[in-house]
Amino acid sequence: MQIRVEEAFEVVVAGAGDAPVLLSCEHASEHMPPPWRWHPSDAMLKGTHWAYDLGAAELTRDLAASWGATAVLARFSRLLTDPNRPDDSPELIRARAGGQPVQLNAGVPEEERARRLEALWRPYHAAIDEHLRGSPATVLLAVHSFTPVYEGTPRHLEVGVLFDEEEALAQRVHAALCADGFAVELNEPYSGKQGLIYSADLHARAQGRRALEIEVRQDLAVDDAFRARLVSSLDVLLDAAREMGAAGG
């Protein structure tokens, strides 16, 4: 396995790196690369979903290792700038989290916003472009996770398969996961049809590939045994992508 580490991203290349699926993980890390650092008042956000997607990086690496695939993972906290949002989104730099102001992001001037985009957001997306352009992959799969409790209500969903245009592909993955006993839904707990698979969709559209996003409940995403079951079940996506490649996309 080859690993390339830059300030804004990490690239994992497993096997020959010629798998029919390329992986991305937009919220892989809560790292604050220099010159940024955690504000003392934001300490409560460390280790939480506000800072990154718990278990998503581990699942991404597990999938890469199992499939011999390439994965591009962000190396900065989503609190600095969210790579799963457009660069002009009001949610790009979050002002509040957990009902409290994010002091790191209090009164961010335009020049600081531009600095974060140039140092972090754009290099991450450029890395996906670079590796997708040089890849035979027909599918770009973004890996994310979601909280087990939302606004006081437990979520019984285990896995969500998010899509915009690729309904047939999403249905195939959904059916396989259901057959393997997972509690799974399409476009839940968020919908790809509402722009919430921004990163995967952006790059897939630009390069004529297919885009999906997998969302896994965080208490399960951090569990080694659950991830192993899920990786095995997701082989259906690898098979589907290989078939699409053989058929010319």
JONOR-V662728 format. One line per field, one symbol per residue. phi: phi as a letter, one per 30 degrees, with the letter a starting at -180 (. if undefined). burial: + if it has 24 or more other ideal C-beta (glycine too) atoms within 12 Angstrom, else -. A space follows every 50 residues. Layout:
phi: ???
burial: ???
//
This chain:
phi: .cbccbecabccccidicddbccbbdcdbcdcdecdaddedcedddicdd caceiddddedddeddciccbccdcbddddacdcbddcddcdbddbaiib dcdecdhdddddeddddddbddddddddeedddccdecbccccbbbddbb hicdccecbcccaccddddddddedddddcjddbbdhbdbcddcicbedd deddddciccbbbccbdddcddceddddddedddeddddddddddddij
burial: ------++++++++--+-+++++++++++++++--+-----+--++-+++ +++++++++++++++++++++++++++++++++++-+----+++--+--- -+-++--+----+--++-+++-+++++++-++--++++++++++++++-- ----+-++++++++-+--++-+++-++----+-+++++++-+---+++++ ++++--+-++++++++++-+++---++-+++-++++++-+++-+-----
//
